[in-house]
Amino acid sequence: MNNAKPVTVPFAAHFKLSADMSLKTDKEMEHMSSVSYLSAIGSIMYAMVCTQPDIAHAVSVVSGHMACPRKEHWQTVKWILRYLKGTKDVGLTFDRANMSDSVIGYVDSDFAGDLDKRRSLTGLFDIRSSVPYG
C-alpha cells in the first residue's frame, strides 16, 4: 500500500458487499487464504477507535464479512487503507473556548443499503464533538 494513491472518502458508493458473496473459484480461495484480512480489519479498527472516527461506517461494513471474506471485501479494506493514507496528517482538535452551546449535526441514510437484511442504514455525526452516533 506504500505506492497506493490516496482517496478522499472512506467508503465509496460503488462497493456493494453482501454475505451471499462466496468464494467462487479455487484460485480465488487460494488468493484469499494468503491475505491477512483479519489483521487488516484489526488495524483499521484501532485507527478508528483512537484517531479516525470518520471511518466507523466503513469498518462496520467490512468487519461484518470476516468469517468468509471475498476479493471484493479485500478491495474495500484496501480502499479504507488508501483513505487513511490520504488523511494521516489530519487530526481532531478540541478548543473549549470556541465551543458553543448549540449542537450541529448531520444525518446520512440510505434505503435498503444493507444487501443482506434489506434494511436502511442511518448514521448521525455530531460536528461539534466529532463523535459518530449511528
HELIX and SHEET records of a PDB file:
HELIX    1   1 ASP A   26  SER A   33  1                                   8    
HELIX    2   2 TYR A   37  CYS A   50  1                                  14    
HELIX    3   3 PRO A   53  ILE A   55  5                                   3    
HELIX    4   4 ALA A   56  SER A   63  1                                   8    
HELIX    5   5 LYS A   71  GLY A   86  1                                  16    
HELIX    6   6 ARG A   96  ASN A   98  5                                   3    
SHEET    1   A 3 GLY A 105  ASP A 110  0                                        
SHEET    2   A 3 LEU A 121  ASP A 126 -1                                        
SHEET    3   A 3 VAL A 131  PRO A 132 -1                                        
END                                                                             
